[in-house]
Structure formats: C-alpha cells, structure tokens
Amino acid sequence: MNELQTIQAWTFVSECDIPKDVDSMLVRGEEAVAAYKTIRDSAVFTNKRIIIRDAQGLTGKKVEIYSIPYSSINMWSTENAGKMLDFNAEVELWTRAGHLKINLKKGMDIRKFDHLIASAVL
C-alpha cells in the first residue's frame, strides 16, 4: 500500500499565550481559542480555523501564513508519544488540499489538542 505524501509538517513545542498580532487576521465572529509555539513561530486555533505562522530564512523576517479552515478537514488521527524512544506525539490531518502532519513535543497534552479539533470539526 502506498504511503500518503505529506504536503506539510510542523512541530509544536508547547502551549503559549495567544499572540496579540493575530487579531488583525481574524474575521468577524472569529475568536482565538488556543495557541502553540512552533520551532520558530506560532500556531493559533480559532473557532473557525487553524492559523500557522511559519518564519523562513536566516532572519525569520519572511513569514508564510497557513490558514486551515476546519471545514476542509475530512478526518484526523492522533497518536500519543511512547515511553522510551518515542519523543513526539503525532497528529495527522486529511484535508481537501492534502495530508498534513503535526508533531507535538513529548509532555504536551495530545487529548486537549484532539478535543480542540473535534470541537471545531464535529
């Protein structure tokens, strides 16, 4: 069986405060619910979508924004981190655009993350 090709992958390091500058990206009726620190930037869960800011280049001044509407998520899976050599929990999202993967550093609450997605998608 062929593996699905992942079109994008991110690593979330820890939960963090919601960045103040995200307000300028929100539409009417949209509210930020939770935020996660990535290796170089942040990801914000709103009541309508996931916004991932991806700083690029040596200086990080070039920023690419990914907006993943919950309505585009067809299914998802979560896998908690193991005990010994398994350092990351994993979340996989199957969307209309393709397959996305999010790694969560060990110690993060995978079930809270799963609940965020379920609350928005279902």
C-alpha positions in Angstrom: 0.0 0.0 0.0 1.3 3.5 -0.9 2.0 5.9 1.9 0.2 9.2 1.6 2.5 12.0 0.8 2.6 14.7 3.5 2.4 18.1 1.9 3.4 20.0 5.0 4.7 19.1 8.5 5.1 21.2 11.6 6.4 20.7 15.2 4.5 22.3 18.1 6.8 22.7 21.1 4.5 24.0 23.9 1.2 25.8 24.5 1.6 29.6 24.7 -0.3 32.8 25.1 -2.3 33.9 22.1 -0.2 36.4 20.1 -1.7 39.9 20.1 -1.0 40.4 16.4 -3.3 37.5 15.4 -6.3 39.8 15.9 -5.6 41.5 12.6 -6.1 38.2 10.8 -9.4 37.3 12.3 -12.7 37.8 10.6 -16.0 39.0 12.1 -17.2 36.4 14.6 -13.9 34.6 14.8 -12.2 34.2 18.1 -8.7 32.8 19.1 -9.1 29.8 21.4 -5.6 28.4 21.9 -2.0 28.9 20.7 1.1 26.7 20.4 4.7 27.7 20.0 6.4 26.2 17.0 10.1 25.9 16.5 10.3 29.5 15.1 6.8 31.0 15.4 3.3 30.0 16.5 0.0 28.3 15.6 -3.3 29.6 16.7 -6.6 27.7 16.9 -9.7 29.8 16.4 -13.3 28.8 16.4 -13.1 28.7 12.5 -9.6 27.5 11.5 -6.0 26.8 12.4 -3.6 29.6 11.6 0.1 28.6 11.4 2.8 31.2 11.0 6.0 29.8 9.5 9.0 32.1 9.7 11.5 31.5 6.9 15.1 32.4 6.0 18.0 33.2 8.3 16.5 36.3 9.8 12.9 34.9 10.0 11.6 38.2 8.6 9.9 36.3 5.7 6.7 34.8 7.2 4.4 32.4 5.4 0.8 32.1 6.9 -1.1 28.8 6.5 -4.9 29.0 7.1 -6.6 25.6 7.5 -10.4 26.0 7.8 -11.9 23.3 9.9 -14.5 22.8 7.1 -11.7 21.4 4.9 -10.7 18.7 7.4 -12.1 15.3 6.3 -10.6 13.2 9.0 -7.7 13.2 11.5 -5.8 10.9 13.7 -3.8 11.3 16.9 -1.0 9.2 18.3 0.4 9.8 21.8 4.2 9.6 22.5 5.5 6.3 23.8 7.6 5.8 26.8 11.2 5.1 25.8 12.5 6.4 22.5 9.3 8.0 21.1 9.7 11.7 21.7 6.7 13.2 19.8 3.0 12.7 19.7 1.6 13.0 16.2 -1.5 14.5 14.7 -2.4 13.8 11.0 -5.0 15.9 9.2 -6.5 14.8 5.9 -7.9 17.9 4.1 -9.2 18.8 0.7 -5.7 20.2 0.0 -3.8 17.1 1.1 -2.3 15.4 4.1 -0.8 17.5 6.9 1.3 16.3 9.9 1.8 18.0 13.2 4.3 16.7 15.7 3.8 17.5 19.4 6.8 17.5 21.7 6.7 15.0 24.5 4.8 16.2 27.5 2.1 18.1 25.5 -1.5 17.1 26.1 -2.4 15.3 22.9 -6.0 14.7 24.2 -6.5 18.5 24.6 -5.3 19.0 21.1 -7.6 16.2 19.8 -10.5 17.9 21.7 -9.8 21.3 20.0 -10.0 19.7 16.6 -13.1 17.6 17.4 -14.9 20.5 18.9 -14.4 22.5 15.7 -14.9 19.8 13.1 -17.8 17.8 14.5 
